[in-house]
Amino acid sequence: MKAVVVTHSSTYESRAEAAGDFFSNKGYEVTWIFADFDHLRKKTLEREQPQHVYLHMKPYASNLSVRRILSIRDFSLAVEKYLEDLFAAGCGPDLLYILIPANSLAAAAGRLHAKYGVRIVFDLLDLWPESLPLKKIEAFPPLAAWRNLRDRNLGAADMIFTECSLYRKELSLDPEKSRTLYWFKREAAGVSPDQPGTAAKGFPNGKADAGVTDTTSLMETRKPLHIAYMGAVNHIIDIDGIVRILQAVMAQRPVYLHVIGEGDGKQDFLRALCQAGIPFTDYGAVYDEQKKAAILSGCRFGLNVMKKSVHVGLTMKSIDYLSFGLPLINTIGGDTWDIIEKYGIGVNVDPDDTRAGAAAICRLADQDRQELAAAARSVFEGNFTERAFMRTMEESLEFLGD
């Protein structure tokens, strides 16, 4: 039995690798088809790895561009041709595991299913064009056609995984043929996050490390409430919303923000913090888990504040926060909102009522920090580990034994 796992995006490769490992453990001969383009760094890469095929993807500079759409379309056609050649040679796969986006990959998989009867599993990680920030143009005919590339081919799948339950609801997926498969974080060996709320190694008294961007106008009357922002700083985060929430909290007690990440919107973000008088440290991109743990060990909350137009029920930054035992300050609906309500591991803030949200944040900050950290970590271990990911795959793909 042969399985092929396909993704166009380097951002999705860790999930694709895990899915392929699952099939390999089931006795499948697995091939991964990836692009030779790094989505984050916008660079073409030369890569070689056993059982991996790297197809060319035309470079693009902007995530919101026609060039990117055309690049993804051409990559999908190249994937389809590669698989067509395998079928023509009599060695086509028995199963295709396709990560979506790209919507054009869904269309290619639909055609291959109709022609060869290959089994299909879709793993739906984002909704395009629904996630575009310009909601008024969503019904524009080219964008509607783009959406239909996905929707018309969902029926070809034996199983559809979605990264959050919100997508299953929005697409009205058949509950018998769809499951929520959360992202997972594979933790580095030897990394044991310190309990948040204790003084971090870098800022024991509310002062940040030297050598990084630091606004030092800390209010000294009371110990600041340390809050983290971690992840990409891009067009989907709500910079104005973050500033409003932090200002509302500052009206009740001092705040200090720790920023870990990079992105196109980074300078706008830091400029907005400066203009609002919010003290912060900018650590840049931090990939080392021990360094993250050292920074976050002094923080009480992690910010998960997105624009209202964003179609997402769960973010990787939320999973990252929870892995370090950090409760969330959250504005997105769906899975994240429900998890916070169910387990009390943070505060859901109404963007139109930041004063009430700030009061709730301050109340939660006064609760036992070790208990909150333990609760956040428990939610991570129960839902967002590789073990939980594999368990959902096992429970959902019973037809593999057919």
N, C-alpha and C positions, 0 to 999 in steps of 0.2 A: 504494500500500500504506500502511496506517495502523497505528500501534502506540500503545497507551496504557500508561503506566507508573503504577502505583498504590502509594502507601504511606500509612499512617495516622499515622506517627511522624516528627516533625521530625528525630529522631536518624538516621533512615535516608535523609534526603533527598539527601545528597551521593552516596550509592551509586545512588539512583534517577536522579539527574541524569546520572551517568556511563553508566548503562545506556541511558537515552534518547538520549544523544549517540552511543552505538554504533549504535543503530538509525537515527538521523538520517543518520549517515555511510554507512549501507547504502541510503539512498534512501527510507526510510520518512518519512511525515508523522507526527510524534510529538506526543502530548499527555500532559502529566503531571497526574495528579490527586492533590493533597495535601490535608491538613487545614488549617483556619485556626487550629489550636491549637498552641502551642509546648510540647512535652512536657517540656522541661527547666525552663523558667521558669513553667510552668503558667499561661500567659496566652493569651487569644484575640488574634489578630493580624489586621490588615487588610493584605492583600498583593495585589499585582497584577503579573503578569509574562507576557509573550507565551507562548502555547502551554501555559499553566498554568491549571488549574481548582482553585480552593480551596473545598472543601465544608465546611460547618459541622460542628464537632465539639463536643459538649457538654463544658464545662470539668469537670475533676476535680482534686482536691488531692493525692490519695495514689495511688501506683503500685500498691499492693496494696489495692484496694477494689472493691466491687461497682459503684460509680459509674463507675469506669474501664471495667470490662467492658461495662457497658451503653452507655457512650459510644462505645466501639469498635464494638459491635454495630450501633448506629444509624448510625455513619459508614459501615460496610460496606453496609448497606441503601441508604444514600443513593448510594453509588458504583454499586451494582447498578441502581438506578432511572435514574441518569444514563446508564449504558451501554445499558440497555433502550430509553431514549428515542432514543439514537443509532441503534440497530438498527431501531427502528420507523420512523425517518426515512430509512432506507436508507443511512446513512453510518456504520455501526458499524465498529469496528476489525477488522483481520485478525489482530492479535496482542495479547494481554494479557500484560504483565510485572508480576507481583504479588509484592510483598515481604511475607513472612510472618515474624513475626506482622503482621497479625491473622489468627487461625485462621478467623474469620468471613469474611474476604476470600477465603480458599481456597474456602469453601463457595459464595460468590457466583460466583467464577470457574468452579467446577464446574457450576453451574446454567447459566451463560451458554454454556459449552462444549457442554453437552448440547442446548441449545435452538438455538444458532446455528452450532456447529461452529468457533467462534473458536479459534485456536491459543493455547496457554497456556504461559508460562514462569514457574515459581515460583522465587523467590529466598528461601531459608529461612535466616533470620538468628538465630533463637532457638527454643527448644522450650518451649512452654507447654501444659499446666501443669507439665511436667517440671522446669522451672527454679525452681519455687516452693520457698522454703526449708523448708516444712513437708512433708516427704516422706511422712509417714504418712497424709496426707489426699489423696494423689494419686489413689487409687482411688475416692474419694468420687464418687457418680454424676454430679453436675453437672460436676465436673472431668473425669471420663472422657468425658462428652458434648462438653466443650470441646475435648479432644484429638482426638476423632473428627471434629470439623468439619474438621480438617486432614487426618487420615489417610485418611478416606473419599474425599477429592477429589484426592489425589496422583496417582492414575491418569489424571486428565484432562490432565496436563501432557505436552507434547512434550519438555521438558527441565526438570530440577530442579537448581538451583544450591544449594549449601550453603556457609555461611561457613567451615566447617571440615570436615575429613574425618570427625571424630567423629560428626557428625550423620548422615552417609551410612551409617555402620556401625550406629548405634543404630536408625535407621528401616529398615534392610535395603533400601535403595533399589537399584533396577536399575542396575548399573554402565553399561549402554548408554544410559541416559536420565538420568544424574546426573553432576555434576562438582563438585569443590571450587572455589569462586570466592572467594578471600581478599579481605578488606577491603583497600583501598589508602589510602595517604596522599598527597594532592596537596600537594607542598611549595611554599612561597611562593617567588616569584622573588627571587633575591639572598641567600637564606638558606643559609649554608654552615656547618653545625654544627662547632664547635670539637672537637678530639679530646678525649674524656673522659679523665679521669685527670690532666689538667693543672689547675693552680690556677685556679678560676673567678674572674671579675672581681669578684664580690661577696664572696667569702670566701677570699682567698689563703692565709690561715694557719689555716683551720678556723673562722673567725669569720664570722657571717652579717651581711647588710646591716642597717643601722639602719632603723627604721621598720616592721619586720615583727615578728610574734610570734617571740621568740627565747629559748630557754632556754640560758643561757650557761655552764652548769656543765660545760664541756668538760674532759676529762682531758688534761692537758698533757704527760704523760710520753712519748707517742708521737703521731705525726700521725694524726688520725682517718681512718677509712674512710668516705668520703662516699657515702651511698646516697640514692636518690630514690624518692618515691612520687608518682605522677602519675595524675590521673584522678578520676572521681567517687568520693566517699566514701559508699557506700550500704550497703544491707542484704546485699549479696552478697560484700563483701570480708571477709576474716577478720582482724579487728582483733587478737584474742587471738593468732592465729598469727603475725602480723607482729611483735607484741611479743615472743613467745617466740623467734623467729628472731633478732631484733636483740639480745636479752639474751644468747643463746648466742654470738653473734659478739663482744659486749662482754666476755665472759669471756676472750677471747683478744686483743682489741685494741680501742681506742676506736672509737666509731661516732658519726656525725652524720647525721641524717635531714633531707632537704629535701622538703617537702610542697607539691605544686602541685595544687590542686583544691578543689572544694566538694561539698556534698551533705548529706543528712539526718543522716548519721552523723559529720559532721566533728568536732563538739565531743566526742563519745564517743571518737573516735580520738585527739584531742589530749590529752584527759584521761588516757587509758590510757598514752600516751607519758610524760606528766609523772609519773604514779604509778610507772612503771617506771624512772624516772631516765634516760630516753633523750633526749639533747639534740636539738633540732630547730629548724628555721625553717619557719614557715607563710607561704607567699607568696600564699595565696588562689588564685583562678582566674586563670590566665595564658593568654591566647590569642595573644599576639604571639610569633611563632616566634623572633625574635631574642632576646627576653627569655628564652624557654625555653632557647635554646642557651647563653646566658650562665650560667644557673643550672646546667644539666646538665653543662656542660663541666668542672665540678669534681667530678662524681660518677663512681663506678666501676661501680655497678649500679643497676638499676631493679627495684622490687618488683612482682611479679605474684602476689599471694597471695589466693586466693579460698576461700570455704567449700567443704567437701567436697560439699555437696549441689548445687552449681552445675553445670549442664549446659552446659559451654562448652569448646571446644578451643583457642580463640584469642581474645585480647582486643585491643581497640583500643589500650589502654595499652602492650601489648607491641610493637605495630607502631610506636607513637610512640617508645618507648625505642630500638628498633633503628634508626629513622631518624636518631637522634642518636648512633649508635654505642655505645649502652649495653648491655652484657651483662645478662642477666636473672637475678633470684632468683625461682624459680618453684615453685608447688605444684600447678598444675592439670595434668591428664593430657592425652591426645589430642595434637593437632598441636603445641602449644607444647613439651610434654615431648619429643616425638620430634625436633623441630627442634634443641633444645638438645643432645640426645644425639648427633645426627648432626653438628652443626657446632661443638660445644664453645663455644657463645656464652653461657654462663651456668652456673648450678647448679640442678638439680632437687632440691628439698628434700622429704624425707618429713616431713610434719607431726608424725609420732610419733617422729622421731629428729632433732630440731633440732641436737643436738650434732654429729652427723656432718655435717649440712648446713652448719653454721657453719665446721667445719674445712675443708670443700671451698671455701666462699666465701673464706676467708682464703688458701688455697693459690692459688686463681685470681687473687686480688687481687695476689699477688706475681709473677704472670707479666707479660710485656711488655704494657703498657697500650695502646700504639699498635697492636700486632698484634690484640689482642682487639677494639678499636674498629673496625678495618678489617674484621674477620671479621663483626661484628655488622652493620655497614653493608652489607656485601656480601650478606648474607642478605636484608636489607630491599630492596635494589635488584633482586634476582633474583625476589622473590616478592610484594612489597607495594607496588609502584608502580602508577600508572595504566596504564603500558605493559603490565605483567604482567596486570592486570585485563582490558584490552582483548584481549590475546593469548588468554587463556582463553575469552573470549566468542567470538572469531573461530573458535577450534578446536572449540568445542562446538555452535555454532548453524549447522552446515552446511546444515540443512534450509531456511534462509531463502531459498536460491536456488531452492527448488521452485516 
